[in-house]
Amino acid sequence: MTPFRLAITGDFLNERGEDACGGLPLHELDAAQHIAYHVLRDQAPRPGDRDYWSRFYSLEVQPSHLKDLDGLILLRPWLKRGALEAARDRLVVVGRSGAGYDKVDVAACTDCDVALFNAPLALNHPTASTALLFMLALSKRLFEQDRVTRAGRWDKQADVLGDEILGRTLGIIGLGHSGRELVRLVAPFSMKVLGYSPHADATEARALGVELVSLEELLRRSDIVSIHARPRPENRRMIGAAQFALMKPAAYFVNIARGELVDEAALVEVLKNRRIAGAALDVFEHEPLPAGNPLIQLDNVILTPHWSASTSDVWKATGRAMVDGMLRAARGELPDNIVNRDVLSRPGFRAKLARFEENRRGTL
């Protein structure tokens, strides 16, 4: 058999050195005699290291981490060209445990004959259900009612009167997997659904009951705007002061996609001035959200730590996808959901993957 050496980034662990969310089926890697794996523990939290949680989104895979590796399972750290180029002779596959891969240099993966795969479908429903949760919490004024109750101010009931989303107009920016799933989830609420998605298929949108419109029209007409766009360069700060100015004063804004899609300073201003009714955010321009960020002081915004879609079900699904992909690569087979499909025709990649074909006989 040909040994397959695998590393797992340390941010999967908790301070006790355990898989924090229990999603990786490591016992299957243990059972595969041709796979040797280890965790990059210098990227893991240590007891008492309070600073870790202010820097863990800026962790980066170093060339030394990839020395003598065939595979890497990646959670949050950046994976840049320099590290990939140092490992190009041996590294054959990287698994990104989640759907997004904006912190991975995809072009460098291809140039270095490395296949990048992800788990693109695991977060579709959790992301969409989070958007629906936010929509209901904002419209029902859930958190305001909670504060009134805790303060014993039952005389304030009328001040926190909520609304239904039934029959309202929902604007979805980005009709990818999670955007389409949100359309399905809101069907019982008889909402008018508008969509802005330059890459959407008009026929498919009509079949979903979505009216495709310009971004400006969507913002003007919607009672709730939910953003599901991908973090492409052209989408950076696609929602700013000019776009917020188009929204209704009674409208709500939801972002569970990426913080860089929104001009956060502009959003703070419209919320401070009650120019829109409120917002719910799971993502931010700078993460973790700095302690002095003005969003924290506002009472008309719901804030969650880029985690609302991360349920135990998601961790199991993404962990399953990562281990399955590595088991396949260790047998000289292609993982599912390869992002950079161009790599498949490159002789260097094919030669590296072919080294493990003999391991198939040991797994039959």
C-alpha positions, 0 to 999 in steps of 0.5 A, a space after each residue: 500500500 502507498 501511505 496517504 498522509 493527511 492533516 486537519 487544521 487545528 481550529 476543529 478542536 476545543 481547548 481540551 484538544 477534542 473535536 469541538 463539534 464532533 462532526 468528523 468521523 475520525 474512526 473511519 480514518 483510523 480504520 484505513 491502514 493506508 492513511 496516517 493523519 494528524 491535527 495542526 495543533 499550533 492552530 488549536 485553542 489552548 486553555 487560557 488563551 483568550 486572544 485565540 478567539 480574536 485571531 482565529 479567523 486570521 489563521 493561515 496555513 504555512 508551508 511547514 504545515 504542508 510538508 510531506 502531506 498528500 491531503 489537507 482538511 481545512 476549516 477556517 484558515 487561509 490557504 495561500 499561493 506560497 504554501 501551495 507552491 511549497 507543497 506542489 510536488 506531493 499535495 494532491 487534495 484539499 477539502 474545505 469543510 463547508 460551502 465557501 472557499 473564499 479564503 483558498 487561492 483556487 487558481 493557485 490550487 490548480 497551478 499546483 496540481 491540487 484539487 479543492 473540494 467542498 461540501 456545497 449542499 450541506 449548508 443550503 437548508 441551514 442557511 435558508 432556515 436561518 434567514 427565515 428565523 431572522 425574518 420572523 424574529 425581526 417582524 415579530 420583534 422577538 428580541 424587543 419583546 424579550 427585553 420588555 418582559 425581562 424588565 417587567 414592563 408589561 405596560 410596553 406591550 403596545 410599543 413592541 407590537 410586531 407584524 406578520 410576514 404573511 403576504 409581504 414582499 420578500 427580496 432575495 439577492 442571489 438565487 443560488 442554493 440557499 436563495 432557492 431553498 428560502 423560496 421553498 421555505 416561505 411558500 406557506 407564508 404566501 409571500 411575493 418573492 422578488 429575486 435579483 441574480 444576474 446569473 439566474 435562469 429566468 425559466 427556473 425563476 418563474 417555475 419557483 414563483 420568483 419575479 426577477 427584477 433589478 437590484 434597485 427595484 427589489 430594494 424599493 418594493 421589498 418588505 424584507 431583503 435577504 442577501 444570499 449572494 456569493 462573495 465575488 470581487 464584483 459583489 464587494 459592498 454591493 449594498 451601500 448608502 445608495 442602496 439602503 436609501 431605496 428601502 422602505 422605512 418599515 423594511 428589514 435587512 438580513 445578511 447571512 452570506 458574507 460581511 464584505 457584501 455590505 458597506 457596514 458603516 452605511 448600514 450602521 447609519 441607516 439603523 441609527 437614524 431609523 431609516 429602515 426598521 431593523 436588521 439581522 446579521 450573522 456576518 460582518 466586515 471584520 470577524 470576530 466583531 470588534 468589541 467597540 463596533 457600533 452595531 453592538 450598541 443598536 437596539 434594532 439589529 440582531 447579531 449572531 457570531 457567524 454561527 447560526 447556520 452551524 448546527 450539529 446536523 451541518 457539522 455531521 454532513 460536512 465532516 462526512 463529506 471531508 472524510 469521504 473525500 479523503 478516503 476516495 483520494 487515498 484510493 486514487 479516486 476523485 472526491 465529489 464536488 471538486 471546485 477547480 475542475 480544470 485541475 482534472 486534465 492536468 498531468 501533474 495532478 493525475 500523476 499524483 492521484 494515480 500513486 494511490 490507485 493500488 490502495 483500492 485493492 486493500 479496501 475491496 
